[in-house]
């Protein structure tokens, strides 16, 4: 009994030892582990042949590195189509498995698999010997099933440009009669067995959304399958990530060209190596990831793009604090004064580790200044009062620049300040019954002096007589003048512009009606003007002067004369007065005043002139008297006057034009007439003279006479009279010939 | 099942079932007032005209659709054996059988065929790739529905009841296991439609002649219909 047990144990031990061969060759022992439990099955989803096998348990315990040679034959056992060396390190609890992808669908024919192993471990170099082949395992094809079929049978997807292999199994039909078509083309095949032929279609292209048809045809019987061709999935380009707030990461990329197939969606996912987290992306070109800023700063992302046919990936590595594009909250503007303002803003993300650099742009009226700061506040100074400023800020990370935030902008207005400077004022004094009417004019302060919105003007009238009294009135902000009645006392008038903060320095003039009266006797000088302006000069006022004022009206003949004035420094004694309103033929009247240090004004001179004189619009009518053979008297009548328009009326010009040529005597000029006829002009520089004696005429000749009034701007119109002188012999008064025109 | 063009995936068959239910409960056309009415003649003529019009529509529709399916379906003489013949009603029938059909049966067969076919035709929308094709299909469905109503009108005018409505309340064509087989079914649907319209033309010509001859009390002249029934 005990012997039997021992024998059994020995037998069992021998059996165990048999699977672990120890081949002795000389003094060495070799380890060989033949494979066992070989199993093959078709994995139809993946279209691969799933091969599983094992080796003896003890090999796993030693973590051996092994090579397995897998031999796959097709249709017959010695027709090897694949010979794979599969290397692995044996690990406990890990099964040995490999799925073989076959271009030819596995159902087309039988496949035969055998495996042998070899220890490939440097610990046992002497064991590099192949084990014997395992028994062959068969994966049966459908070729003997007796059915007419095509494989692959289900929906297939393929990439553009790739090759797809089909097979037709004839089943009960006569195999030679079977033909294979891809779309409308018949394709030649390779016979695998008596029932199966394989067909390879190369370079498949997208034809239509409904797919391409591949089919086996036996007369009118058809077995087919639809092939959907899609574009090759491209590797995502320009993969980059950034965060706006250190809480969410936004990753974007360019997915590349479309794959054209609705049925083959492309899925994108992000995998992060340090945290080992994965996120599926809902969009094909962007994705968000939740950050943990206190836990992790550096990230290693792999973006994976995959569809049924292909997988692509790309990776980036970065520190998230260097991929921050800040966001700015609204700018708040505080402590606004007339010249300063403080800006504050919020920067997101508000993180201790991050330092920002901010750019501030301040501008008004198109001019801008830039500032830089690393704080989130800034005080502007040196600003203009009562001005609208436009301010905008943007920030970026200071350590490693990534991207500027968007500009955040705001407008504000500096506060008002009291007006600086003083108004430029002047006056006209006119006598009326009982006193004088004073019209006071002022020019508005420019914005640089107004320092705010001018609310009104204050006019203080202070009589300089015995009774001290001040009368203050106000004028609206849009007015530029006011009228006041004064009696015969001198008055001190002060005018100031008022805004919400204060008033300008008052401008003072002293007006005295009687002083104005006494100046009526000053003679008016006539001056010459040019198109450029009218040049005036005056004698300086003796004694101390504050300066001079020249005043005039731009439209002297209109009801609203547009009163103008100009102030000059004490040393000035001449000026050229220019105005866009000056026109030809209009006489402008200028008054020149001297200002005393006590703000009193004294009229010094009066001038009058034209920028350009024009001819008068009258027409002298001429008649002849005392017509003789060599002389006659011209008499003319006109309504020419020296009005204050057209030009200064200086006198008359008499034009003598003989029918037949002659010469002019010394008193005349000899100008070129139009038409080059010879003639003479007599000038009469007296506006009151209305007659002229013409002598030294040729007897019995015809002359044309014309009398014109002239100004500095030319001649008026004239009427022509044609006269023929009498004959010489005839002592009798021969009237000759008078023709009027 | 693949996602259907333009429709939410997976719901298309439910929708079709719903549509076919609605169709099955088509309101019966009220019987025409017999006194002084011109008889069923004009509506038979109208039905006949409709079948010719539908034939014409089908020609261009089928041409476009078969091109979408791709070869071999758009080959001019493509004629594979029918596989799922049971679902679709067949127009081909033995000549003698056809000739001996009574009016009621003749009309009922037409009516039942087109109600089945209409359900199928609506399903073709899943493959319509362009808006233009979808419009043609919608137009064809409307015309087909009109034909159905017209046949119902003739039946009512002649005093025949409509075929039983409660029999298959929620019937719908079932999805095919493979895209290729689905294409094959689409091909057969169009072919069957073509055959049915051709046959209906013959049916209504026959009926027209019958009405005409019975009204004028003239011997019914039997014309041999087309021999390739």
Boltz contact constraints between the chains, C-beta under 6 A:
constraints:
  - contact:
      token1: [A, 155]
      token2: [B, 179]
      max_distance: 6.0
  - contact:
      token1: [A, 183]
      token2: [B, 71]
      max_distance: 6.0
  - contact:
      token1: [A, 184]
      token2: [B, 71]
      max_distance: 6.0
  - contact:
      token1: [A, 209]
      token2: [B, 129]
      max_distance: 6.0
  - contact:
      token1: [A, 210]
      token2: [B, 68]
      max_distance: 6.0
  - contact:
      token1: [A, 210]
      token2: [B, 127]
      max_distance: 6.0
  - contact:
      token1: [A, 213]
      token2: [B, 70]
      max_distance: 6.0
  - contact:
      token1: [A, 220]
      token2: [B, 79]
      max_distance: 6.0
  - contact:
      token1: [A, 220]
      token2: [B, 80]
      max_distance: 6.0
  - contact:
      token1: [A, 220]
      token2: [B, 81]
      max_distance: 6.0
  - contact:
      token1: [A, 221]
      token2: [B, 81]
      max_distance: 6.0
  - contact:
      token1: [A, 222]
      token2: [B, 80]
      max_distance: 6.0
  - contact:
      token1: [A, 224]
      token2: [B, 180]
      max_distance: 6.0
  - contact:
      token1: [A, 225]
      token2: [B, 180]
      max_distance: 6.0
  - contact:
      token1: [A, 226]
      token2: [B, 179]
      max_distance: 6.0
  - contact:
      token1: [A, 226]
      token2: [B, 180]
      max_distance: 6.0
  - contact:
      token1: [A, 263]
      token2: [B, 2]
      max_distance: 6.0
